[in-house]
Amino acid sequence: MRETAAERWSRRIVLTLLAGFVLVPLYAMVSSALKPLRDVQGAFTWWPRHPTLQAFVDMWSTVPLGRYLLNSLLVASVAAIFSVSVAIFAAYAVSRYRFRGRQVFSVTVLSTQMFPGILFLLPLFLIYVNLGNATGIALYASRTGLIITYLTFSLPFSIWMLVGYFDSIPRGLDEAAQVDGAGPLRTLFQVVLPAAVPGVVAVTVYAFMTAWGEVLFASVLTNEDSRTLAVGLQGYSTQFNVYWNQVMAASLVVSVPVVAGFLALQRFFVAGLTAGAVK
């Protein structure tokens, strides 16, 4: 069907409004980051009267932003790697094998997404503190405890998503590999996984983003040494002042790894999200 003029203009107007909804706040962030603090605290102007890059220099010393950035990268990367690694084996077993309790396992994995995260905050806090007191294993106020926490929340969704993607891969590939003498693990790594790269990338991006921007657990289960970026940015707000220009500059800088990674993996991400929906 050919697009009418009314439909074409409607599409242009809607896309323009959506683009403005995204780009205007982004421009306000960039503009505020290029202003001295006194200009940011004054009346808002769209263009900096005294543009400067000093906020991008001062933001590293006002708070230990480098340590927060390293903590976030480490926690999010390790949580994503472990989540995807475990989810691959679990999803392959659910997708390719029929065993007792398979349906119950699938429903249980999916049902875990129904509960709000704050419901588990106090139990996890008590478990980590008591476990540390009893065994000396430091999970509270450590990056290890935060990784385990994020792993428990991203793993169920990762399994559920990969099951749908593995189901979309023809079983004939598995049968052909078995005819050639390949075992289950060899079939998984040499046949199924190469065909499931978009799905694996999509799950990895999801798991990384979940850990990268999480605030609730990071604000309770960390201290100054293990704090992540999502919580560490609050350090620019002191008792006497709020360094808004440095907040905006830091927000732009810490967004670069996520935006760059998403753009680099965009085609895999879109394919992974859509491939499992149609079989």
N, C-alpha and C positions, 0 to 999 in steps of 0.2 A: 504494500500500500504506500502511495506517495504521501509525503508529509505536506499538509496544507500550510498556507502562509500564517494562519492563526496559531497552528501548532508549533511552527518554527519560532515565531516570536515569543510564544509562551515559554518554550524551552529556553530561549536566550534570556528572558527576564528572570526565570527561576534560577538558572545557573549563575547569572550575575549577582542575584541577591545572596545565594549561597557562598559565592566567592567573596563577596563583601563581608559576609558574616564571619568568614575565617580570616581574611586578610587585614581587615581594619584593626582588630585586637593585636594581630602580629605587628602591624606597623606602629601601633601605640607602644608596644614593648621596645621595638628598635629605637623609636624616637626618644623614649624615656631613658634608655640605656646610654644614649649619646648626649644627655643633658647633665650639667652639674646638679648636685642635690638641691640647691636653693631654687633652681628653675623647676625641678620636678615637684617640689613642695608648694610652688606658687600656682598661679592659674595655668590650666593646661593649654598648651599650644601644639599645633600639629607639626610645626617645624622647629627644631632646636635653634634658639637664638645664639647660644654659645656652644656649638658642638665640640665634644671632647671624648676621648677614649679612656679617660682616667678611671671610669667605673670598671672597665674591663681589667685594669691593673690592680685597683684596690680590692676587688672582690676576692682575690686569692689570700689576702692578709687579714681582712676583716673577720672571716671565718676560715677554718681549715678546709677549704673547698676541695683541694687536691685529695685529701684523705677521704672525704665523703664520696668523691667521684670514684676513687679506687674501690671503696667498699661496695658501692652500687654495682660497678662493673663486675667485681668478683662474685658477689652474691647472686646477681641476676644471671650471669653466665653459667655458674656452677649449677644453680637451680634448674635452668633451662636444659643443660646437658643431661643431668641426671633424670629429669622428668621425661625427656624424649627417649633416653636410652631404655628406661623401664617400660614406658608406654609402647614402644615398638614390639617388645616381646609379648606383653600382655595383649595388645590389640591383635597381633598375628595369631595368638592362640585362640582368642575369641572368634576371630574371623574365619579361621581355617579348620578348626576342630569342633566337634560336638561332644560335650562332656556334661556330666551331672552337675547341676548348679550353674550352668552357663548363663541362663536367663536371669537367675537371681543375681549373679555377679554383675551383669550388664545393668540391671535396674538399680542396684546398689551404687554402682559407680556414677550413674547419672543423677541419682537422688541426692548425692552429696552436694550438688550445685544448688540445691534448694535452700540450704541453711545460710543465714548471714554470717559473715566472718566474725563479727563482734561476739557471737555466741560462743566461740572457741577461745576468745582472748584470755579470759580469766583462767580457764582450765589449763591452757598451755603455759601461762605464766606460773601457776602453782606447780605444774609438772616439772618445768625447767628449774625452778628454784629448789624444790625438794630433791630432785635428782642430783643437783649440784651439791647440796648439803650432805646427801647420803653417800654419793660415790666420788665426788670431786670432779665429775664431768661438767665442765663449764658450758652450758647451753644458753643460760640467760646472759644477756649483754654480750653475746658473741655472734660472729658472722655464721658460725656453724649452726647455731640454733635458728637463726633467721633463714638460712638455706633450707633446713628441714621443714620449717613452717611453710615457706613458699612451695616447697615440693609437694606437701600434702594437699595444697589447694589447686595447683596446676596439673598434677598427675591425673586425677579423675577425668577432667575435661580432655586432656591429651589422649588418654586411652579411648574415650568415646569418639573423638574426632578421627583418630587413626583407624578405628574399627570401620567406620563408614568409608574411609578412603581405601582400605585394604579390600573391602567388599566389592568395590568398583573395579578391582584388578581381576581379569579373567583367571579362573582357577586352572584353565588349560595350561598356563605358564608353569604352575606348580607340578602338574601332571607330566609335562614334557621334561622338566628337570628331574623328576623322580625316575622317569624312564631312562634317563642318562646316568642314573646311579647317585644322584644328589640326595643327601639327607635333609632333614627339616631346617637345620641351621644354614647349610649351604644354599638351600633354596631361598631362604629368607634374605641372606646377604647378597647373593649373586643374581637373583631373579626378581624377587618382590621389591626389595628396597630401591634398586635402580629405577624401577617404574613408579615408585612412591615418593620420589624426591620432592615434588611440589607439596605433598601433604606433610612430609616431615619438616620442611622449611616453614610451612604455615604454623605448625604446632610449636616449633622452636621460637618463632617470632612471638606467638601468643604467650608462651611461658616466660620469655624474657621481658616482655612488656608488663606482664602481671607483677613480676618482682621489681621491675625498674621504678614504677610509679606508685607502689604501695606505701601507704602512710600509717594506717591503723596499727599494725603489728610492729612496724619499725619504730614507732614513737614510744612503745611500751617495752619492747624486748631488746632494746639497744642502749648503749651508753655513749659517752663522747668518743670513744675509740672505735666503736663498731657502727656508728650512726651512718645512715645512707643519705643520699642527696634529697630525697623527698622530705625528710625531716630536717636535714641540716640547713636548708634554705631559710628556716625560721630564725636562724642565728643572726640574720641581717636586721631583725627587729629587736632592739634593745630597750631597756627601761626608759631611756632618754630620747631615742631617735629611731627612725625607720629609714634605712638606706634604700630607698625605692629604686634609684638608678642602678645600684649594685644588684638588687634582686632581679631586675629585668635583664641586666647583662649576664648574670649567672644562669638565669632561666634559658637564655638564648644559647649559651655555651654548652650547657648540659643536654640541650635538645639535639645538638649536632650528631652525636653517635647514633641516636635512635632514628633520626630522620635519614641519615646517610645509609644506615643498614636497611631501613625499610625501602628506600628507593632502589638500592642495589638488589633486593630480593623481591621486589614488587610483583614481577611476573610469576614467580613461584608461589607467592603468597595468595594471589588471586586464583590461580589454578588450583591450589590446595583447598581453598575454601569452597569452591564450586564443584570440584570433581566428585566429591562424595555425595552430593545432593541428588545427582541423576545417575541411575544405574541402567 
